[in-house]
């Protein structure tokens, strides 16, 4: 989103994007010498032989921090270790640089005293420097962005969910900090088409909409389900989740996964990725997860076979349902299996994409 906004505004950035953008011709570009370069650098390890966070390999002049919370339990023992990594990363920014922190996230705001250069805040919090106001609408949201309480721009943004609202405010702030016009930013937000595997409608058949999303952390899972309720109001939501990351396959997120998935109407957990390699005492208990969800009134279950999940969908879904498939991997080929099982397809509409 940031790369698209800057490109549309004529800043001609280089970029390296961990996904397939729909507006840009490629997921990476060198850009012009001395120009802006947009890159995602997270705290996860760089390689099996280099357990430092990837963001230690860059020397950023501007840093945007969207959130800080516990993840990557195979690398960090606790949240304090992740916070320390972020603080060390911020030491790499120059005094002339910028640190942009999400005002809605306590973990991000806890780093304000570690920011070098100019610190900015963004989000929907009333005290944010770059403050957004959003109203869900058909096909996305109406978003207004203010800076220091003065209106900067308004745009109809084709994204759903408060997390995407925050992302749009952040991209607008970054572009404005680097000289883009407010009018150019508004036009760029209006024309953003998204990224593959981010609430991407990949199949529609039998009156059912199938959506692919990369969400795997509980916060992202809950956010995507809530965004789907905004985008498809009044429709029954299914969440099919693959426990695949090195943390979600363990029981570190046992209770928070229950909270996240309970945002849906029906929820199923798929096979535990490489589950046999984990001691049973530390493994995610999918049966317990399903029981906890049923106690909250959901139709819930789990399966060790992807074909069984697809068969359950074929039996139990009905016209009007929305099925969210949540995985940071291939989920055992479930996407092709869904297309085959629900073969009376129609091409997803331009609006649903």
N, C-alpha and C positions, 0 to 999 in steps of 0.2 A: 504494500500500500504506500509506504514512504517512497520507494523507488518510482512508482507510477506517478505519484503526486509531483515529485521533483522533475521527472521527465516531462510531464504535461506542462509544467510551468517553465520549461526551457532551461533548467539547470543542468541538463545532460549528465546525470550521475553515472558512474560505474556502479555495479552492484553484484552481489552474490547472494542468491535467494535459495533457502532450503526447501524448495517446492517448485511447482510449475505455474508461473503466473499466466493469467489469461490475457492480460493487456500487453505484455511485453513479449518480444519475439523469442527470447531465450531466458534462461534462469540466471545467466551471468553475462557481464560485459565489463571490459577493462575501464572504459571511460577515458576522458582526456587527462593528460598529465597535469597534475596539480589541482584537478577538479575534485568534486565530491565523490565519495565512495560509500555505498550503503551496504552494511553486512550485519547479519545476525551472528552474534558470538555468545553462546551460553556457557553455563558453568560446568557442563558435563565434560568428562575427560577427553583429551585430544586423540589418544591412541592407547593401545594396550600397553605400550612401553612409556607413555607419557600421561600420567594421571592428573596433570594440571588441567584446569578448565580451558576450553578453547579460547575464551576471551583474553587469556594472558598472552596470546600470540599476536595481538593487535595493539596499536598505539592510537586509540581513538581521540579525536578532538571534541566530538560530541557523543555523549552516552545517553541512551534512553533506557530506563529501567521500568518495565511494566509491572513486575511483581517479584517478590522474594518469599518463597515458602519451601517447606521440606520436600525434597525429591532426590532421586539418584542415591538411594540408600546403599548401593554397592560402592559408591565413591565417598560419600560424606556420612559420618556417624550421626549427625544431628543438624538441626537448623542453625545452630551457632557456627558450625564449620562452614556452611554455605554463606552465611552473612560475612564471615571473615574473608572468604574468597572474593566476594563482591567489594569489600573495602580495599583489599589489595589491588583489585582491578582498577578501581577509581583512582589509585595513586599514579596510574599511567597517563591520566589525562592532564593536559597543561593548564596553567592558571588562566590562559586566554580562552579556554574551551568552555563547553556547556554541559551540564548534567541535568537531564529532564526526568523527573520522578513522578510516578503515578500517585496523586494525592488520595486516591481511594484505597490504596493498598498499604497497610501498616508496615509490612516488611520493606517495601520500597522507601517509605518515608523515614524509616529508622536509619537510612543511610545518608540523610541530608547533611549531617555534620561531617561526613566523609567526602562530600562533593568538593572537587576542585573547580576553580573558575566560577562561572555564573550558574546558580542553581535555579531551575524552573520547576513548577509543578503543573500537572494537568489532570483532568478527570471531571467527575460530576460533583465533587465536593464543593461546597459554597466558597471555600477559601482558596481554591486552586487558581493559579495565575492564568492558565489556559483552561477555561471552564466550558463544558459542553452542556447543552440542554437538548434532550432528544424526545421525540414522540414516535412510537411505532406506527407504521402505516403500511398499506398494501404494497408488498414488494420491498420493504426495507424500513427506513426511518427518515424523519425530518430532523435535521441536526442544525443547531446554531452553536457557533463557537465564539466565545468572548475572551478578550485579553484584558486583564485588570479591570473587569466589569464593563468594558466597552465592546460593543458588538463588532466582531471581525468579519463574519461571513455566515451565510445560511446555505444549506444544500440538501437536496433529497438524495440520500445515500442508499444504494442498493445492497445493504447489509442488514442483518438482524442480530439482536442481542446486545445487552449493555456492554459486553466485552468488546464487541466490534465498534460500538459507539466510542468507547475509550480509545481504541486503536485509531479511529478516524480523527479524534481530537489530537492525539499524539502526532500523527503524520502531518496534520495541519500546523501544529506548533513547530515541528522540525523544519518544515518548508518555509514558514514565515521567518523563523530565526535566521535562516540562510538566504533570505532576500526574495522569496517568491511573493507575488502579489496575492492579496486576499481573493480577488476575482479568479485568478488562475487556480488557486487551491480549491475554491468552491466547484469550479468546472471539473477539476480532476477527481474530486470525491464523487461527483455525480456520474462519472463515466467509468468508475472502477468495476471490473467484471469479476474479480475474485481470483482465487487460487485453487488448483486441483486439490481435492481431498479436504476442503474446508467447507462444510455444509454443501457439498456438491451433489445435486440430484443426478444419479447415474442411471436410473431406470424408472419407468412408470408403466404399470400394467394392472389390469383388473381393478382400476380405481385406487390403487395403492401407490404411494410415492416412496421410493427407496433413496436414501441419502447416505453418502459416505463422508466421514469426518475422522481426522487424525487424532481426535481427543483420546488421551490415555491417563492423564493425571486427574484425580477426582474433581479438582476445581474446574478444569476444562470440560469434563463430562457433564457436570451440573450446568455449566454455562451454555453448552451447546443444546442441551435439552430445553432449557428455558428459552433460548433463542428460537428453537423450533416451535415452541408454543406461540411465540409472537408471530412467526412467519406463517404458521398454519393453525390459526386459532380454531378451537372447537373440534379438532381432529384427534383421534386416539393415537398416542405415541408409543412405539415400541423402541426399546434400546437393546441392541445386541452388542455386547462388550467382549473384546478379546483381552484377557489379562496377559500382557506380553512384555511390558518393560521390566527391567531388572528390579523395580520396586513394586509394581502392581502384581507381580506373581507371588510376592510375599504377603504376609499378613500385616505389614506396617500400615496399610491403608484399609484394613478390614472394615472398620466402622465408617470412615469417610467415604468409601466406595458405596456403602449402603445409603448414606445421606445423598450422595450425588445421583445414584440410579433411581432413588425414590422420587425424583422429579418427573419420571416417566409414568405411563399407565401400566406398561408391561415391560419386564426386563429379564434378559437371559444372559448368562455368562457362558462364553465358549471354552474350548480347550485351554488348559493352562500351558502356556508356552514353556517347553523344556521343564515341565513340572517335576518329572521324575528325578531331575538332578538336585532338587531341593529337599532338605530334611522336612519331614511332615510337620514338625513343630513350628517351622517358620513359613510354611506354605499358605497361600490364600485359601481359606476354607469356603469354597463356592456353595456347598450345601448350607452352611450357616448364613452366607450372604443371601441365598434364595429364601430361607426361612424368615430372615429379618425383613426382607422386602414384602413377603406375603403378610407378615404381621402388620405392615403399614398399608395393606389393602391392594397391593399390586398382584397381577398375575406374574409369577416369577419362576425361574428354573435355571438349570445349567446342563451342559452336555459336553461329553468328551469327543464328540464327532460333529464336524460341521454339517454333514449331510442330515444329521438328526435335527439340527437347528433349522435348516431350510425346510425339512418336512414339517416341523412344528409351525413354521410360518405359513406354509401352504394350507395347513388344517385350520389355523386359528385366526389368521388375519381376515379382514373384511374390507370392502370398498370404503374409501375415506381414510383408512389408516395411513400413518407415516411411520416408516421403519428407518431408524437411525442405526447405522453400522459404525461402531466406534473402535478403531484400531490404529496403532502405529506400525502395522505390518500388513501382511497379505491375508491374514485371517483364514488360512487354509483354502484359499481360492473361493471364498464365499460369494464374491461379486459375480463370477461367471455362473456359479451354481444358482444364484437368485435369478439371473437372466434366463437360465434354462427352465427353472421351475415355474417362473412367471413369464412365459414366452409370448403371451398375447399383449405385446408391448406397443406403446406409442412413444414417439420421440419426445423427450422432455422439452417443455415449452421454453422459449427464450427467457420468459420471466422466471421460470422455476430454476433455471441454471444460475 
